[in-house]
Each structure stands twice: as C-alpha cells, then as structure tokens.
C-alpha cells in the first residue's frame, strides 16, 4: 500500500471519527470541554470522552504488515491539553493498555508512545495555563503541531523498541508520513469543531443575556407602581416585541389584565380566566407548558384561534402566594424556543419581585401616613391647650388682638381638618404655617420674631402635607423657647441647580440629634415621606452650630414628574 493511498484511507477513517465528534459536540458532554479549569466531575468526564476517542482511534485503524496505522494519538493529546497532566496520563494509559492487548510487533512501543502523548499534552496544558496563554490551547495550528511532534516521537519509539529491527524500519518508512499528516489534520479539525461549538455557545449566551437585560431594563419599576391592567399592558407589550412571540398575556387570580398578539380579538381584557392551564398554574404554583403536541392545547374561547401552544408561569407575591400569571403563546405552526421558555421563567421572577416591592412600598406609605395622623392627633390637643391659655391671657389685655388670635386658631384647625392627606401646594403649606406662627407669636409676645422668604414662582410646587409644621414647631419648642433673648425663626425658600431648598432656621443652636420625642418622630416622618415621594436624593438634613443656629433643610425637586 503506497503512502498516498494510506493517507486517503486514514482520512476516510478520520471522517468517521470527526462525525462522531461533531454529533457529541451537540450534547451537554462537550460544554465542560470549553473551559480550561475543570472541576473534578468535569475532569472525570474529560477522561471518559477522550479515552473513548483514543480507543476509537485504535479501532478505526488499518492493518499494515501486522501493525496498525491509527488516529489514537488525537484522543491522548487532546485529553492532556484539556484535562491537564494527570488526566492526560490516565487517558494515555487507558488507550495504551487497550492497544497493548491487541498485540502485534509494535504493541509495547505504541503503548508507551500513547502514554507519553497524553502526558505531553498535559504538560503543555500546565505550561500554557501558568504563562496565561490559555487561548493557545484552542489554536488548531498549535494542536496540529503538537500531534505531529507526538507522532514523530512514536515513530522513534517504534524504531527503538520494536523487533525485528528491519521490519520496524520498513513499517516506519511506510506509515510515518501518512500517520503524522492524518493525525495532525484530524486534531486540527477536531479543535475546529470544538471552537465552533464554543463560539455558538458564547453567541447564544450573549444573546440570552442581552435580551434578558434589555427586558429587565425596559420593565424596571412598571409593576412597582401597581399590579393593574394599565401597568400589566405596558409590560406585556415589551415582552411581546422583545421575544417575538405569538402573544403575551398577564392575569391576576380572577381576570385577564393584559393581552397582545394573535387572538386579541377574542382574548379581551377584564374577562374572567377560562383557560384550564391557567387555573392549573394558579392552583399548583407550578409552570404549565402545553406544546400542542405531547400536551394538547386548544384556546378555551375560540376554537378557530391560531394559537397552538402556551407557557403559563405563576407570579409569586408576598409569602410565596400566587397573585397571577404571565402567559406566553406561540402560533400553531411554531414551537417555543428553549431561550424563550427560560427567559419567560426569568421574566416572571423579575415581575414578581417588582410587584412585591411595590406592595411593600405601598404598605410603608400607609404606615407612614398612619404615623403622621397619629402624630397629628397628639400635636393638636397639646397645641390647642397652649393656644387657649394664650387666648385667656390676651382677652384680659387686648380684645382686638384676641379676635385676631381666634381667627388664626380657626384658620389653623380648619386647614388641619380639610387639607388633603398626601400633597399640597407650597402656598397652602405656608398659609398653614403662618396661622400656626401667629398663634405662637401671641404666646411669646416680643420674644419671637418670624421671617418668611419665598419667591412667588415656587408657591405652586407640591410637597407632602404637614411637612413644615413639625420643623417649625421643633425650632420653637426645642430652640427659641429656651432662650432668654429674642428668638428668631427664618423660613427661606430658594433653589440650587434643579432642587428646591426650604430652610427652617432658629437662632438657638440647641439641636440634639438623638432626641426621641414626638417632634423627633415628626421630623423623621417628614424625611421618610419626601424620600418615598421623590427618591433617596431628596429629604431632610440638619446643620447645627451650637449656641448659634440650627438649620433644617428640606430638599425637593423643582421639576416634579409625579406626585406622591
């Protein structure tokens, strides 16, 4: 058999070898081989896969003068390159022992050469990893070169060990070039298959991650504003366009909140749930998948509906209770891709987290409003008691001033009773504060001076109701009321950049940060309510220079896109 024919026959055998490698590359077995640092279970898998290729390379061989022309070295070298020295040695040992028991003139020399091939591949693996040249492990040219060198080494070992020597020389002369060429080409093509699989896997992963991040960014915060039909429809539209599905629906536990896509003429928003799969998902808290083939699917509303499969994913709220579902559909002529199925389950978790966060924020807001009302109920009787005592004292001295004081008291308590619970204009808040301060000025007489600086352009801006009164009361009760000299309260409203700044300043400088009473609670609640309305960049801050001044600053947005 001449060398050219031998090369052709070896390459033919190599084609079978590579077809098997290609088919295996489509299975999960090859995924760990795309990593350079393998854990123990993956190293065992690497040993198994390349030992199989090593043995298969022996079986897919040609008998040449009682010896074997083969592609065994590919499995041994690649086992070492991917698994490291120990795995390479074990793969070479497995393939070598298998070859030894097949017998023949070169049994001993081929066994030794196979063991060395695996060990050499493992040593090169370690050297490249240590030098940070990981990519060279996947370079087909480098791999082909290593295999060519290993095959050359095998020929040398045959000459040194095989007997009789003249037959060994004749064998090497016939098989050296064909085996070096066939094994080098085979190793390069094997690595090319692996690289293509790796590139496809990375492309798939990148596409998956990009799409998931895009959906997450687009839907961020929508359902935190409430799990209702309007917000659900916004989310459904985003998912529908990003995943290119047949249709997308969102339900609560009773009715359809959103639907977009095929069948929107009969899947009407607000209608009760009729799908058996949806009810089953709500009942079992498990994902329901009806592919229309193994598990039949038929639209429960219209038998002529073109939807042919559905994936129903429960939405979990507080304490893992099911609060609704998200439903993905495909048309009858199209099956779900595995990416869309996985993305669907991930999106459901994301939306459930948004709904839960929105519920928690709502509960916090209700708690804060309850605390405000409780604080208000505590403040009013105390303030009324002081105001009535002041009124009694004023009546005895000045009837006209007493009448004004009664009017201010009427204004203050009327606004307390009639003002909105959530937001008011800055103008309304200042009127409320002015009525309060007029009563306090009557109480402290000449010992209290008040100055309010506010440009008319800010008066229409909104802020949480009952935001300034606790701050002004704190400035008087814990500040100016403790001075022997005249107390001064200044309310200064101005802006910096895009923020509205409201400063309430006294000239006492007696602020105590850790003071825990009703006024401290009131200031804390003001801060929390502003942050709940406008975000963490806004709220209350305190600056105090002892025995000089205390300045409490509220920071709010000038451009208010939404109300509390």
C-alpha positions in Angstrom: 0.0 0.0 0.0 1.6 3.3 -1.1 1.8 6.3 1.1 -0.8 8.3 -0.8 -3.4 5.6 -0.6 -2.7 5.1 3.1 -3.2 8.8 3.7 -6.6 8.7 1.9 -7.7 5.7 3.8 -6.7 7.2 7.1 -8.5 10.4 6.2 -11.6 8.3 5.4 -11.4 6.7 8.8 -10.8 10.2 10.3 -14.1 11.4 8.7 -16.0 8.8 10.8 -14.0 9.9 13.8 -14.9 13.6 13.2 -18.6 12.9 12.5 -18.9 11.2 15.9 -17.0 14.2 17.5 -19.5 16.6 15.7 -22.5 14.7 17.0 -21.1 14.6 20.5 -20.4 18.4 20.3 -24.2 18.9 20.1 -24.7 17.3 23.5 -24.0 18.7 27.0 -21.0 16.4 27.2 -18.9 18.9 25.3 -19.8 22.0 27.4 -17.2 21.4 30.2 -14.5 20.9 27.5 -14.9 24.5 26.5 -13.4 25.5 29.9 -9.8 25.4 30.7 -10.1 25.0 34.5 -12.2 21.9 35.1 -13.6 20.7 38.4 -13.2 17.1 39.5 -16.5 15.8 37.9 -15.7 17.6 34.7 -12.2 16.1 34.7 -13.7 12.7 35.0 -15.9 13.5 32.1 -12.9 14.7 30.1 -11.1 11.4 30.9 -14.1 9.4 29.7 -14.6 11.3 26.5 -11.0 11.3 25.3 -10.4 7.8 26.4 -13.3 6.8 24.2 -11.8 8.7 21.3 -8.4 7.2 22.0 -9.8 3.6 21.9 -12.0 4.5 18.9 -8.9 5.8 17.1 -7.4 2.3 17.5 -10.5 0.5 16.2 -10.8 2.8 13.2 -7.3 1.7 12.0 -5.7 0.0 9.1 -3.6 -3.2 9.3 -0.2 -2.6 7.9 2.2 -5.6 7.9 0.8 -6.9 11.2 0.8 -3.5 12.8 -1.8 -0.7 13.0 -2.0 2.7 11.3 -4.3 4.7 13.5 -5.5 8.0 14.9 -5.2 7.1 18.6 -2.8 10.0 19.4 -5.6 12.6 18.9 -7.5 11.4 21.9 -4.4 11.1 24.1 -3.0 14.5 23.2 -6.4 16.3 23.5 -7.1 14.6 26.8 -3.9 16.1 28.2 -4.5 19.5 26.6 -7.9 19.9 28.2 -7.6 17.9 31.4 -4.0 18.6 32.4 -1.1 16.2 33.2 -3.0 13.7 35.4 -6.0 13.3 33.0 -3.6 13.2 30.0 -1.6 10.4 31.7 -4.7 8.4 32.5 -6.2 8.8 29.0 -2.8 7.7 27.5 -2.6 4.8 29.9 -6.1 3.7 29.0 -5.5 3.9 25.3 -2.1 2.4 25.6 -3.1 -0.6 27.6 -6.0 -1.2 25.2 -3.5 -1.1 22.3 -1.1 -3.4 24.1 -3.7 -6.2 24.4 -4.4 -6.1 20.7 -0.9 -7.4 20.2 1.4 -7.1 17.2 5.0 -6.2 16.6 4.5 -2.6 17.9 2.3 -3.4 20.9 4.8 -2.3 23.5 6.1 0.7 21.6 2.6 2.0 20.8 1.5 1.6 24.4 4.5 3.7 25.6 4.0 6.3 22.9 0.3 6.7 23.7 1.1 7.2 27.4 3.7 9.8 26.5 1.3 11.5 24.1 -1.2 12.1 26.9 1.5 13.2 29.4 3.0 15.6 26.8 -0.5 17.1 26.2 -1.0 17.5 29.9 2.4 19.2 30.5 1.8 21.6 27.6 -1.6 22.4 29.2 0.0 23.3 32.5 2.8 25.4 30.9 0.3 27.4 28.9 -2.0 28.0 31.8 0.9 29.1 34.1 2.0 31.6 31.4 -1.5 32.9 30.9 -1.7 31.8 27.3 -5.0 29.9 27.6 -6.1 30.8 24.0 -3.3 28.8 22.6 -4.9 25.6 23.9 -7.7 26.1 21.4 -5.5 27.1 18.4 -5.9 24.4 15.7 -2.4 25.0 14.2 -0.7 24.6 17.6 -2.7 21.5 18.3 -1.8 20.0 14.9 1.9 20.8 15.6 1.8 19.1 19.0 0.2 16.0 17.5 2.7 15.9 14.6 5.6 16.0 17.1 4.0 13.3 19.2 3.5 11.1 16.1 7.2 11.7 15.2 8.1 10.6 18.8 6.0 7.5 18.3 7.9 6.6 15.2 11.2 7.0 17.1 10.0 4.7 19.9 8.9 2.1 17.4 12.5 2.1 16.0 14.0 1.8 19.4 11.7 -0.9 20.8 10.0 -2.9 18.0 11.7 -6.1 16.9 12.9 -7.3 14.5 14.6 -4.0 13.6 14.5 -4.3 9.8 10.7 -4.8 10.0 10.4 -1.8 12.2 12.4 0.4 9.8 10.2 -0.8 6.9 7.0 -0.1 8.9 8.0 3.4 10.0 9.0 4.2 6.4 5.5 3.2 5.2 3.3 4.8 7.9 5.3 7.7 9.4 4.3 10.4 6.9 0.6 9.3 6.5 0.0 9.0 10.2 1.7 12.3 11.0 -0.4 14.0 8.3 -3.7 12.3 9.1 -3.4 12.8 12.9 -2.4 16.4 12.6 -5.3 17.3 10.2 -7.7 15.3 12.4 -6.6 17.1 15.6 -6.9 20.5 13.9 -10.4 19.7 12.6 -11.5 18.3 16.0 -10.4 21.5 17.6 -12.2 23.5 14.9 -15.4 21.6 15.8 -14.9 22.5 19.4 -14.2 26.1 18.7 -17.3 26.4 16.5 -19.3 24.9 19.3 -17.7 27.3 21.8 -18.4 30.3 19.6 -22.0 29.2 19.2 -22.5 28.7 22.9 -21.0 32.1 23.7 -23.1 33.7 21.0 -26.2 32.0 22.4 -25.3 33.1 26.0 -24.6 36.6 24.9 -27.9 36.9 23.0 -29.7 35.5 26.0 -28.1 37.8 28.5 -28.5 40.9 26.2 -32.2 40.1 25.7 -32.8 39.4 29.4 -31.0 42.7 30.4 -33.0 44.7 27.8 -36.3 43.3 29.1 -35.3 43.9 32.7 -34.3 47.5 31.9 -37.4 48.2 29.9 -39.8 46.8 32.5 -38.0 48.1 35.6 -40.3 49.7 38.1 -43.5 49.5 36.0 -45.3 47.0 38.2 -43.9 48.6 41.3 -46.5 51.3 40.6 -49.3 48.8 40.9 -50.4 45.4 39.6 -53.2 46.6 37.4 -54.4 46.5 33.8 -52.6 49.6 32.7 -49.2 48.6 34.0 -49.6 45.0 33.0 -50.3 46.0 29.4 -47.1 48.1 29.3 -45.1 45.0 30.5 -46.9 42.7 28.1 -46.1 44.9 25.1 -42.4 45.0 26.0 -42.2 41.2 26.3 -44.2 40.6 23.1 -41.9 42.8 21.0 -38.6 41.6 22.5 -39.3 37.9 22.4 -41.2 37.9 19.1 -43.9 35.6 20.4 -47.3 34.8 19.1 -49.0 36.5 22.1 -48.4 37.6 25.7 -51.0 37.8 28.4 -50.9 38.7 32.1 -53.7 37.8 34.6 -54.4 38.2 38.3 -56.1 35.4 40.1 -59.5 36.1 38.5 -59.3 38.0 35.2 -57.2 38.9 32.2 -55.2 42.1 32.9 -53.4 42.4 29.6 -53.2 40.6 26.2 -51.3 41.4 23.0 -50.8 39.4 19.8 -52.6 36.7 17.9 -56.2 36.3 19.2 -56.5 39.8 20.7 -60.0 40.0 19.0 -61.4 37.4 21.5 -59.0 37.5 24.4 -60.5 40.6 25.9 -59.0 42.5 28.9 -61.2 42.3 32.0 -62.8 39.0 31.1 -62.7 36.1 33.6 -60.0 33.4 33.3 -61.2 30.5 31.3 -58.0 28.6 30.4 -57.6 25.2 32.1 -53.8 25.6 32.1 -54.0 29.0 33.8 -56.2 27.6 36.6 -53.9 24.7 37.0 -50.9 27.0 37.3 -52.7 29.1 39.9 -53.7 26.0 41.8 -50.4 24.1 41.7 -48.0 27.1 41.8 -46.1 25.3 39.0 -45.2 26.3 35.4 -47.7 24.8 32.9 -46.4 24.1 29.4 -48.8 22.8 26.7 -46.8 22.4 23.5 -49.7 21.4 21.4 -48.1 18.0 20.5 -47.4 15.9 23.6 -49.7 18.0 25.7 -52.7 19.3 23.7 -53.6 22.9 23.6 -56.8 24.5 22.4 -58.0 28.0 23.0 -60.8 27.9 25.5 -62.6 30.9 24.0 -62.4 30.4 20.2 -61.9 27.1 18.5 -60.6 28.8 15.4 -57.9 30.7 17.4 -54.4 30.4 15.7 -52.5 30.0 19.0 -51.1 26.5 19.2 -49.1 26.3 22.4 -48.8 28.1 25.7 -46.4 28.6 28.6 -48.1 29.7 31.9 -45.8 30.9 34.7 -47.2 31.8 38.1 -46.4 35.2 39.6 -45.5 34.9 43.3 -46.1 37.7 45.7 -45.8 38.1 49.5 -45.2 34.8 51.4 -44.9 33.0 48.0 -48.7 33.3 47.4 -49.7 33.2 43.8 -51.1 36.6 42.7 -51.4 36.0 39.0 -49.7 34.5 35.9 -47.8 35.6 32.9 -48.7 33.6 29.7 -46.6 33.2 26.6 -48.1 31.9 23.4 -46.8 30.6 20.0 -48.8 30.1 16.8 -49.8 26.6 15.7 -47.0 26.4 13.1 -44.3 27.5 15.5 -42.8 25.8 18.6 -41.3 27.5 21.7 -37.5 28.1 21.6 -35.7 26.9 24.7 -34.4 30.5 25.1 -37.9 32.0 25.2 -39.0 29.3 27.7 -36.1 30.0 30.0 -36.5 33.8 29.6 -40.2 33.5 30.3 -39.5 32.0 33.7 -36.8 34.5 34.5 -39.1 37.4 33.5 -41.8 36.0 35.8 -39.4 36.1 38.7 -38.4 39.7 37.8 -42.0 40.9 37.6 -43.0 39.1 40.8 -40.1 40.9 42.6 -41.4 44.2 41.2 -44.9 43.5 42.3 -43.7 42.5 45.8 -41.5 45.7 46.0 -44.5 47.8 45.0 -46.7 46.2 47.7 -44.0 46.8 50.3 -43.7 50.4 49.3 -47.4 50.8 49.5 -47.5 49.2 52.9 -44.7 51.5 54.1 -46.5 54.5 52.7 -49.7 53.5 54.5 -47.7 53.0 57.7 -46.1 56.5 57.4 -49.5 58.1 56.7 -50.9 56.4 59.8 -47.9 57.6 61.9 -48.5 61.1 60.6 -52.1 61.0 61.5 -51.3 59.7 65.0 -48.7 62.4 65.4 -51.2 65.0 64.3 -53.7 63.8 66.8 -51.1 64.1 69.5 -50.0 67.6 68.4 -53.4 69.2 68.1 -54.6 68.7 71.7 -51.2 69.9 73.1 -51.2 72.9 70.8 -54.9 73.7 71.5 -54.2 73.7 75.2 -51.3 76.2 74.8 -53.3 78.3 72.4 -56.4 78.5 74.7 -54.2 79.6 77.7 -52.6 82.2 75.4 -56.1 83.4 74.4 -57.2 83.7 78.0 -54.2 85.9 78.8 -54.7 88.1 75.7 -58.5 88.6 76.3 -57.7 90.3 79.5 -55.4 92.8 77.9 -56.4 93.4 74.3 -59.8 92.5 72.8 -58.8 93.3 69.2 -55.7 91.1 69.4 -57.8 88.3 71.0 -60.1 88.4 67.9 -57.2 88.1 65.6 -55.9 85.2 67.6 -59.3 83.4 67.4 -59.3 83.9 63.6 -55.7 82.4 63.4 -56.8 79.5 65.5 -59.8 79.0 63.3 -57.6 79.1 60.2 -55.1 76.6 61.6 -57.6 74.0 62.7 -59.8 74.4 59.6 -56.8 73.7 57.4 -55.8 70.7 59.6 -59.3 69.2 59.1 -59.8 70.0 55.4 -56.4 69.7 53.8 -55.5 66.7 51.6 -53.8 63.7 53.2 -51.0 63.4 50.7 -49.8 66.5 48.9 -50.5 70.3 49.0 -49.1 73.3 47.3 -46.3 75.2 49.0 -48.6 78.2 49.2 -51.1 76.2 51.2 -48.4 74.8 53.4 -47.1 78.3 54.1 -50.6 79.6 55.0 -50.9 76.8 57.4 -47.6 77.6 59.0 -48.4 81.4 59.1 -51.6 80.7 61.1 -49.5 78.5 63.5 -46.8 81.1 63.9 -49.3 83.9 64.6 -50.6 82.0 67.5 -47.1 81.3 68.8 -46.1 85.0 68.4 -49.1 85.9 70.5 -47.9 83.4 73.1 -44.3 84.5 73.2 -45.1 88.2 72.5 -41.9 90.2 71.7 -39.6 87.2 72.4 -40.4 85.6 69.0 -39.6 87.1 65.6 -40.5 85.3 62.3 -39.3 86.0 58.7 -40.6 84.1 55.7 -38.7 84.5 52.4 -40.5 82.9 49.5 -40.5 83.8 45.8 -44.0 83.6 44.2 -42.6 81.3 41.4 -42.2 78.4 43.9 -45.7 78.7 45.5 -47.4 76.3 43.1 -44.9 73.5 43.7 -46.2 70.4 45.6 -44.9 68.8 48.7 -46.2 66.2 51.2 -48.8 67.8 53.5 -47.8 68.5 57.1 -44.1 68.8 56.1 -43.2 72.2 57.6 -45.3 72.4 60.8 -43.2 69.7 62.6 -40.0 71.5 61.7 -41.2 75.0 62.7 -42.7 73.6 66.0 -39.4 71.8 66.7 -37.5 75.1 66.1 -39.7 76.9 68.6 -40.2 74.2 71.3 -36.6 72.9 71.3 -34.9 76.1 70.2 -36.2 79.7 70.7 -38.4 78.8 73.6 -35.3 78.1 75.7 -33.7 81.4 75.0 -33.7 84.4 77.4 -33.2 86.8 74.5 -35.4 87.2 71.4 -35.8 84.0 69.4 -35.7 84.3 65.6 -37.3 81.8 63.1 -36.4 82.2 59.5 -38.1 80.2 56.7 -36.1 80.7 53.5 -37.2 79.1 50.2 -34.7 79.2 47.3 -33.2 76.8 44.8 -29.9 75.3 43.8 -29.4 73.6 40.5 -32.7 71.7 39.9 -33.6 71.4 43.6 -36.0 73.4 45.7 -34.5 74.1 49.2 -36.6 75.0 52.2 -34.6 76.1 55.2 -36.2 76.4 58.7 -33.6 78.1 60.9 -33.6 79.2 64.5 -31.0 81.3 66.4 -30.7 78.9 69.4 -28.5 76.1 68.1 -29.8 73.6 70.6 -30.5 70.7 68.2 -29.8 67.2 69.7 -29.6 64.5 67.0 -30.6 61.6 69.2 -33.6 63.3 70.9 -36.5 60.9 70.9 -39.9 62.5 71.4 -42.9 63.4 69.3 -41.0 66.2 67.5 -38.1 64.0 66.6 -40.6 61.5 65.3 -42.3 64.2 63.3 -39.1 65.2 61.6 -38.2 61.6 60.9 -41.5 61.0 59.2 -41.2 64.2 57.1 -37.9 62.9 55.8 -39.3 59.4 55.0 -42.3 60.8 53.2 -40.2 63.1 51.0 -37.9 60.2 50.1 -40.9 57.9 49.4 -42.3 60.6 47.1 -39.3 61.7 45.2 -36.4 59.3 45.9 -33.4 58.9 48.1 -31.7 62.0 46.6 -34.2 64.2 48.5 -35.3 64.6 52.1 -34.2 66.4 55.2 -30.8 67.4 56.5 -29.8 69.2 59.7 -26.9 71.6 60.3 -26.3 72.9 63.8 -23.8 75.3 65.2 -24.2 75.1 69.0 -25.5 78.2 70.7 -25.6 79.9 67.3 -28.2 78.4 64.9 -29.9 75.2 63.8 -30.9 74.9 60.2 -33.2 72.2 59.0 -33.2 71.9 55.2 -35.8 70.1 53.0 -34.6 69.3 49.5 -37.3 68.6 46.9 -37.2 68.5 43.0 -38.3 71.6 41.2 -39.3 69.5 38.1 -41.8 67.2 39.7 -42.7 64.5 37.2 -45.1 62.8 39.6 -46.9 63.4 42.9 -46.8 61.2 46.0 
